[in-house]
Amino acid sequence: MKGMIVIFSGISILVLALIVTGLTAAGTAPQNTTSVSGGPAAGDAGIARPDTSNGAGNVAAGSNRFAFDLYRRLATDPAHAGGNLFFSPYSISSALAITCEGARGTTADEIGAMLHLPKNETLRREGFAAIDAGAKRGSGNYTLRTANALWAEETHSFLPDYTGIAERWYGANVTNLDFINDPEGSRETINRWVEEQTEDKIRDLLPADSIDDLTRLVITNAIYFKGTWVKQFDPAETTEEAFRIAQDETVQVQMMHRTDEDAIYGYTETGTLQVLRMPYAHGNGTELSMLVLLPKEDNLTAAEEVLDVGTLTGIRDSLTDRRVRVVFPKFTLETEYSLPQALAAMGMPTAFTDAANFSGMDGTDMLFISDVVHKAFVDVNEEGTEAAAATAVIIAGGGAVGPETAPIFRADHPFVFLIVEKDSGTILFMGRVVNPENP
């Protein structure tokens, strides 16, 4: 095994856009952004068990449960069977939480239950606000930025209570746009905002014709992360090696190595699984790390079956710092999902029908979600990680639709990975790599 040093900067960006369409009128002022930088030390891959006094732990635990539910739904979808996955559960849950603030009755109950949100609205709102505020702590070694915005049809009247809650608790101000007479210009305006929030990694989030004269509101959420590994890789140590995508099938990929005496990582293993924590440098900022779940055999089920809050917390607690000889692939994933069917099956079907009740947004019963589209990108190499994701939720109106010997952590077969924020335990990004050469 080769010894090595790695540079790994992680850039993770996610944008969630919620498009609300209806048959009535108004809006007000632009988006709000919170940004952070954190700065050098090892991290912990906590999975949501911190102080819950401000609701952050409750929201983080709920967001993580939603993450695991959505992962399983996508993993078992025939359209994605046997393929790579990547998405940002926190961004999706954040935007849907803003949506839920305007839902009432069964619609609100279903969205809240599917997202596993606290029923207490104060805990829910304070929880999201606390997690976003936690991203602001520290400076120097990483950048973590979140942003929310509302984009309203200028002739449509939205309730001040709804826009006020969105602004106060989610930092989402309102910008008025002319969806009726200039849908294309409005679409381009929102897409430019998305590009700015994601350092141009997500372009054309809203595709042509996604905005029309029935569009009444677009809700966007973006998350951006860029950081370096505490234990960096040396590009000179990267070699082309085989990655097993099936028992009798391999592809050639670029494998990074870190096997020297200073390769100290959080590590544990079970009878079927090896678990590695790779921390990002953070200084006095909140701790972020990548948690990799690598089956000892080639069966990815061993990693996927531990994706629940209790089991993963137990695994996290058993991690100990030790020397590990790490071999990890460079990979690029590009994913795209249409989510209405998955979200409806997970517990929020009413929001996609003419029985939807979003009267908390505008006082009418004319709004319903017509589509939810999510796109994501991640690139992992010696210099860093670059990731981007975007989601559009379109709402239309009117009618529906061990020992002393250092273990070897050789990730040369399918694995699951998560990027986790320590203080709240929130999973910011998650996915699986089945074939690094075939996104």
C-alpha positions in Angstrom: 0.0 0.0 0.0 1.3 3.4 -0.8 1.6 6.2 1.7 0.1 9.5 0.9 -1.1 13.0 1.6 -4.4 14.4 0.3 -5.9 17.6 -0.5 -9.7 17.3 -0.5 -11.8 20.4 -0.7 -15.4 19.8 -0.5 -17.9 22.0 -2.2 -21.4 20.9 -1.7 -24.2 23.0 -3.1 -27.8 22.4 -3.1 -30.7 24.5 -4.3 -34.3 23.7 -3.6 -36.9 25.7 -5.6 -40.6 25.5 -4.8 -42.9 26.8 -7.6 -46.3 27.6 -6.4 -49.0 28.2 -9.0 -52.5 29.5 -8.3 -55.4 31.6 -9.6 -55.1 34.8 -7.5 -52.5 37.8 -6.7 -49.1 39.7 -4.8 -45.6 39.4 -3.1 -42.6 41.7 -1.8 -38.7 42.1 -1.7 -35.6 39.7 -2.3 -33.8 36.8 -0.8 -31.8 36.5 2.4 -28.5 34.6 2.7 -26.6 33.3 5.7 -23.0 32.4 5.1 -20.3 30.8 7.1 -16.7 29.9 7.2 -15.2 27.5 9.7 -11.8 26.8 10.4 -8.3 23.2 11.5 -9.3 20.1 13.5 -10.9 16.7 13.2 -14.7 16.3 13.1 -17.3 14.0 14.5 -20.0 12.4 12.4 -22.7 12.9 15.0 -26.1 11.7 13.8 -28.5 14.0 15.6 -28.4 13.7 19.4 -27.4 17.2 20.6 -29.1 19.7 22.9 -32.8 19.9 21.8 -33.7 23.0 23.9 -34.0 25.2 20.7 -35.5 22.4 18.6 -32.3 21.8 16.5 -32.0 18.2 17.7 -35.7 17.6 16.9 -35.4 19.0 13.5 -32.1 17.3 12.7 -33.5 13.9 13.8 -36.6 14.4 11.7 -34.6 15.6 8.7 -32.3 12.5 9.1 -35.3 10.2 9.3 -36.7 11.8 6.1 -33.2 11.4 4.5 -33.2 7.6 5.2 -36.9 7.3 4.0 -36.1 9.1 0.8 -32.9 7.2 0.2 -34.8 3.8 0.5 -37.6 5.0 -1.8 -35.1 6.1 -4.5 -32.9 3.0 -4.0 -35.9 0.7 -4.6 -37.3 2.7 -7.5 -36.8 0.6 -10.7 -35.6 3.8 -12.4 -32.6 3.9 -10.1 -32.1 0.2 -9.2 -28.5 -0.7 -9.1 -27.4 2.9 -9.8 -25.7 5.7 -8.0 -27.6 8.1 -5.8 -26.9 11.6 -4.5 -29.1 14.3 -3.0 -29.4 16.8 -0.1 -32.1 15.8 2.3 -31.6 18.9 4.5 -32.3 21.3 1.6 -35.4 19.4 0.5 -36.7 19.3 4.1 -36.0 23.0 4.5 -37.9 24.0 1.4 -40.8 21.7 2.2 -40.9 23.0 5.8 -41.4 26.5 4.3 -44.1 25.0 2.1 -45.7 23.3 5.2 -45.9 26.7 6.9 -48.6 27.6 4.3 -50.4 24.2 4.4 -53.4 23.5 6.5 -55.5 20.5 7.6 -54.6 17.1 6.1 -52.1 18.7 3.7 -50.1 20.1 6.6 -50.4 16.9 8.7 -49.1 14.8 5.8 -46.1 17.0 5.0 -45.2 17.4 8.6 -45.4 13.6 9.3 -43.5 12.7 6.1 -40.7 15.1 7.1 -40.9 13.9 10.7 -41.1 17.6 11.8 -41.8 18.5 15.5 -45.6 19.1 15.9 -44.8 22.1 18.1 -44.4 25.0 15.6 -42.0 26.9 17.9 -39.6 23.9 18.2 -39.9 23.4 14.4 -39.1 27.0 13.5 -36.5 27.5 16.1 -34.9 24.2 15.1 -34.4 25.2 11.4 -33.3 28.7 12.5 -30.7 27.2 14.9 -29.3 24.8 12.4 -28.9 27.6 9.8 -27.4 29.9 12.5 -25.0 27.1 13.5 -23.6 27.2 10.0 -22.4 30.7 10.6 -20.0 29.9 13.4 -16.3 30.0 12.8 -14.1 31.2 9.9 -11.1 30.2 7.9 -11.0 26.6 6.8 -14.4 25.9 5.1 -17.3 27.7 3.7 -20.9 26.7 4.5 -23.7 28.8 3.2 -27.5 28.5 3.2 -30.1 30.7 1.5 -33.9 30.8 1.2 -36.0 33.1 -1.0 -39.7 33.5 -2.1 -40.5 34.7 -5.6 -44.1 35.9 -5.9 -46.4 36.7 -8.8 -46.7 40.5 -8.5 -50.5 40.6 -8.8 -51.1 37.8 -6.3 -51.9 38.5 -2.7 -50.0 36.4 -0.1 -50.9 36.5 3.6 -48.5 38.7 5.6 -48.5 36.0 8.3 -47.0 33.5 5.8 -44.4 35.8 4.3 -43.5 37.0 7.8 -42.9 33.5 9.1 -40.8 32.7 6.0 -38.7 35.8 6.5 -38.3 35.6 10.3 -37.6 31.9 10.8 -36.2 30.8 7.4 -34.5 34.1 6.2 -36.7 34.0 3.1 -37.6 37.4 1.9 -40.0 37.9 -1.1 -39.2 39.2 -4.6 -42.1 40.2 -6.9 -41.9 38.9 -10.5 -44.3 39.0 -13.5 -45.1 35.4 -14.0 -48.2 36.2 -16.0 -46.8 38.5 -18.7 -43.1 37.6 -18.5 -42.7 33.9 -17.4 -39.5 33.4 -19.3 -37.8 36.5 -17.8 -39.0 35.4 -14.3 -37.5 32.0 -14.8 -34.2 33.5 -15.9 -34.2 35.8 -12.8 -34.6 32.8 -10.5 -32.1 30.7 -12.3 -29.5 33.6 -12.0 -30.1 33.6 -8.2 -29.5 29.9 -8.1 -26.3 30.2 -10.1 -25.0 33.0 -7.7 -25.8 31.0 -4.6 -24.1 27.8 -6.0 -21.0 29.5 -7.5 -22.5 28.7 -11.0 -22.5 24.9 -10.3 -26.3 24.7 -10.9 -27.5 26.3 -14.1 -31.0 26.3 -15.5 -32.6 24.9 -12.4 -36.0 25.8 -13.8 -36.2 24.4 -17.3 -38.0 26.1 -20.2 -41.7 26.3 -19.8 -41.6 25.4 -16.1 -42.9 28.9 -15.3 -46.2 29.9 -16.9 -49.1 32.3 -16.3 -50.5 30.1 -13.5 -47.4 30.2 -11.5 -47.9 32.1 -8.3 -44.9 31.5 -6.0 -41.5 29.9 -6.3 -39.7 29.0 -3.0 -36.0 28.4 -3.3 -33.4 26.9 -0.9 -29.7 26.7 -1.6 -26.8 25.1 0.4 -23.2 25.5 -0.4 -20.2 23.8 1.2 -16.5 24.0 0.4 -13.9 22.5 2.7 -10.6 20.6 2.9 -9.8 17.3 4.5 -8.0 17.3 7.8 -6.0 14.3 6.4 -5.2 15.3 2.8 -4.3 13.0 -0.1 -1.3 13.3 -2.4 -2.2 13.2 -6.1 1.1 11.5 -6.8 -0.1 8.4 -4.9 -3.3 8.1 -7.0 -3.2 5.0 -9.3 -5.6 3.3 -11.7 -7.1 0.2 -10.0 -10.2 -2.0 -10.3 -13.5 -1.2 -8.6 -15.9 -4.1 -8.3 -19.4 -3.1 -9.5 -20.6 -6.6 -9.3 -19.2 -10.0 -8.1 -17.7 -10.7 -11.5 -17.5 -7.3 -13.0 -15.0 -4.4 -12.5 -14.2 -1.0 -13.9 -10.9 0.8 -13.8 -10.9 4.0 -11.6 -8.5 6.4 -10.1 -7.9 5.4 -6.5 -6.5 7.8 -3.9 -4.3 6.5 -1.1 -3.6 7.7 2.5 -1.6 4.9 4.3 1.2 6.7 6.2 1.7 6.8 10.0 -0.4 10.0 10.3 -3.4 8.5 8.6 -5.5 8.6 11.8 -9.3 8.4 11.3 -12.4 7.6 13.3 -13.0 3.9 12.5 -15.1 1.0 13.6 -16.5 -2.2 12.1 -19.3 -4.7 12.5 -19.6 -8.3 11.3 -20.7 -7.0 7.9 -19.5 -3.4 7.7 -16.4 -1.1 7.9 -17.1 2.5 8.9 -14.7 5.4 8.3 -15.1 9.0 9.4 -13.1 11.5 7.2 -13.3 15.0 8.9 -13.0 18.3 7.2 -10.8 21.1 8.7 -13.0 23.4 10.8 -11.0 25.5 13.3 -13.6 26.9 15.7 -16.5 26.3 13.3 -19.0 23.5 13.5 -17.5 20.1 12.7 -18.3 18.5 9.4 -17.2 15.1 8.1 -17.9 12.4 5.6 -19.0 9.1 7.0 -18.4 6.2 4.7 -20.3 2.8 5.1 -18.3 0.1 3.3 -19.7 -3.5 3.2 -17.1 -6.2 3.9 -18.7 -8.1 1.1 -19.9 -6.6 -2.2 -23.6 -6.6 -1.0 -24.6 -2.9 -0.6 -27.5 -4.1 1.6 -25.1 -4.3 4.6 -24.6 -0.5 4.4 -28.2 0.4 3.6 -29.8 -1.6 6.3 -28.1 0.5 9.0 -29.6 3.7 7.7 -31.8 4.7 10.6 -31.1 7.3 13.4 -30.7 4.8 16.3 -28.4 2.3 14.5 -26.2 5.0 12.9 -25.9 6.8 16.3 -24.7 3.6 17.9 -22.2 3.1 15.1 -21.0 6.7 15.5 -20.5 6.2 19.2 -18.3 3.2 18.5 -15.9 5.1 16.3 -12.4 5.4 17.7 -9.4 7.3 16.3 -6.7 5.0 15.0 -4.4 4.5 12.1 -6.2 3.3 9.0 -4.8 2.6 5.5 -7.3 4.4 3.3 -7.9 3.7 -0.4 -10.7 5.8 -1.8 -11.9 6.4 -5.4 -12.2 9.6 -7.3 -15.7 9.8 -8.6 -18.2 12.1 -10.2 -22.0 11.7 -9.9 -24.8 13.5 -11.7 -28.3 12.7 -10.7 -31.8 13.9 -11.5 -35.1 12.9 -9.9 -38.8 13.7 -10.3 -40.1 13.2 -6.8 -43.9 13.5 -6.7 -44.5 9.8 -6.8 -41.9 9.1 -4.2 -43.1 11.9 -1.8 -46.7 10.8 -2.2 -45.8 7.2 -1.5 -43.8 8.4 1.6 -46.9 10.0 3.1 -47.9 13.4 1.5 -50.3 12.4 -1.4 -52.8 15.2 -0.8 -50.5 18.0 -1.7 -50.4 16.8 -5.3 -54.2 16.7 -5.7 -57.0 19.3 -6.0 -57.8 18.4 -2.4 -54.6 20.2 -1.3 -55.0 23.0 1.2 -52.3 25.7 1.0 -54.7 28.4 2.2 -52.1 29.5 4.8 -50.2 31.0 1.9 -52.9 33.1 0.3 -56.2 32.4 2.0 -57.5 30.3 -1.0 -57.8 26.6 -1.7 -56.6 26.9 -5.3 -53.0 25.8 -4.9 -51.4 22.3 -5.3 -48.0 20.8 -6.0 -47.7 19.7 -9.6 -44.1 18.5 -9.7 -40.9 18.2 -7.7 -37.7 17.9 -9.6 -34.3 17.4 -8.0 -30.8 17.6 -9.7 -27.5 17.0 -8.0 -23.8 16.8 -8.8 -20.7 15.7 -6.8 -17.1 15.4 -7.8 -14.5 13.8 -5.5 -10.8 14.1 -6.3 -7.4 14.7 -4.7 -8.0 18.4 -4.5 -11.4 18.3 -3.1 -15.1 17.6 -3.4 -17.4 19.7 -5.5 -21.1 19.1 -5.3 -24.2 20.8 -6.4 -27.9 20.0 -6.3 -31.1 21.7 -7.2 -34.8 21.0 -6.6 -37.9 22.6 -8.1 -41.3 22.0 -6.5 -43.9 23.3 -8.9 -47.3 24.2 -7.4 -50.2 24.8 -9.8 -53.6 26.2 -9.2 -57.1 25.0 -10.0 -57.0 21.2 -10.2 -54.6 18.3 -9.6 -52.5 15.9 -10.2 -9.4 -3.6 16.1 -6.1 -4.8 16.9 -2.8 -2.9 16.7 -2.4 -3.7 13.0 -3.9 -0.9 11.0 -7.0 -2.0 9.2 -7.3 -1.4 5.4 -10.3 0.6 4.3 -10.3 -0.2 0.5 -13.4 1.3 -1.0 -13.1 -0.6 -4.3 -16.7 -1.8 -4.3 -20.1 -0.1 -3.8 -20.5 2.1 -0.6 -22.8 4.6 1.0 -21.6 8.1 2.1 -23.0 11.0 4.1 -21.7 14.5 4.8 -22.7 15.3 8.4 -22.7 18.4 10.6 -21.8 17.6 14.1 -23.5 20.0 16.4 -27.0 19.3 15.2 -26.2 15.9 13.7 -27.8 17.0 10.4 -27.1 15.0 7.3 -26.5 17.7 4.7 -25.8 15.3 1.8 -26.0 11.6 1.2 -25.6 9.1 -1.6 -24.2 5.8 -2.7 -21.4 4.9 -5.2 -22.2 1.8 -7.2 -20.1 2.6 -10.3 -17.7 5.6 -10.1 -17.3 5.5 -13.9 -21.0 5.4 -14.8 -23.0 8.2 -13.1 
